[in-house]
Amino acid sequence: MSNFEQFQFDFYQSNYTIDDQEEGYNSYGSNENLCGSRKSQTGGQTPASAFVPSEMFLSSQSYTGQILQPTYSPDTLSHLSYADGFDEEPPLLEELGINFEHIWQKTLTVLNPMKPADGTIMNETDLTGPMVFCLALGATLLLAGKVHFSYVYGMSAIGCLAMHALLNLMSVPGVSHGCVASVLGYCLLPMVILSSSAVVFSLQGILGTLLALFIIGWCSLSASKIFTSALAMEGQQLLIAYPCALLYGLFALLTVF
């Protein structure tokens, strides 16, 4: 048994002592505490920087006003000035080119053939009045039992193209399609009066023929006067009045017959 005890003692013999074990345990504990403190520091700082956006820090730092009294930045001031700029904008009708004062002046010029026309007002592409007068002519013809809307618009378009070509050949500055359509459309107002009278009584007679001739002369005289004043074509009013009389004669034929 002594040999076995000597063998067991030799087998388990080592240089490791209790002091070394305690020192290693202490060093391992200090390293573990150091790692734990680092983890706790990083763990405590990570959620604050990971989940809180940077805009909140900037807004909290840049806000210097009081409660219920927000501070105004240059962007908000620019938005306010832009909102105030709406008051300085022109009305919607002027942006669309609809001027009731000019429409009334043109209507009075057509109704009074002896009144001198203002070339600056007449040389405009205003189609509001012509469209209204064309619709009124078609409506009065419809009341008389004549459905001639297509004829009214068709003859108006062909007449405007023919007069545009003729006036460009006769005048030096030339004229636009819109100006020709505007003048011929406004001068259609006396023809609306003729078609309105056709609703009350028949025009197929001597009185109706004389009234139709008077209306044709009225329309052609007003149109030629406006064209000569707008295009500076002095001395050529009769030359312009003849094709205008032919055009308005077609509308008179629709009204009478």
C-alpha positions, 0 to 999 in steps of 0.5 A: 500500500505504500507504493500505491500511496506514493504513486497517487501522490506523484500522480496528483503532484503539481506546482499549482498552489492555493495562493495562485488559485485565489490570485487567478480568481481575483484577476478573473473577477476583476476582468469580468467586472470590468467587462460587465461595467463596459457592457452596462455603459454601452447598454445604457447609452445605446437605446438613447442614441439608437431610438431617439431621432436627431431632429428631436435634439435639434428642435429642442435645442433650436426652440427658444420661444415660449409655450403657445408662442412659436418662433417664426423662421424665414420659411414661415415668413416666406409662406406668409408673404406668398399667401398675402400675394394672392390679394394682389393678383388680378381677378379671374375674368381678367385672366381669362380675357373677359372684360365686361366694360369692353364688351359693353363698349363694343356692343354700343358701337355696333348698336350706333353705326354713326358712333366712331369706333375705338381701334384699340378696343376693337382690335382685340380677340374677344370671343365672349360677345360673339359666342353669346350672340351666335347662341342667341341667334340660334335660340331665337331661330329655334323659337321660330321653329327653325333648327339652324345651329349648324348653319349658323356656326358653319357660315360664321366659320367660313365667313371669318376665313374669307374675310380674314383672307380679304382683309390681309390682302387689302391692309398693310399691317394685317389682321388676326383670325381672332380679331375678324371673328370678334368684329363679325360676331359683335356685328351679328347683334342686329341679326338677333333682333331680326330673328327675335321679330320673326318669332312674333310675326312672319317676315315673308312679305314686303315689310319683312323684306324691308326689315331684313334689308335694313338689318343687313345694311346695319350689320355691314355698316357697323362691321366695315366701320370697325375694320377701317378704324382698327386697321387704318383703312381710310377710304375703303369702307365701301369695299369692306362693306360689300363682302360683309353685306353678302355674309350677313345676307346669308343669315337674313335668308335663314331668318326670313325663310 
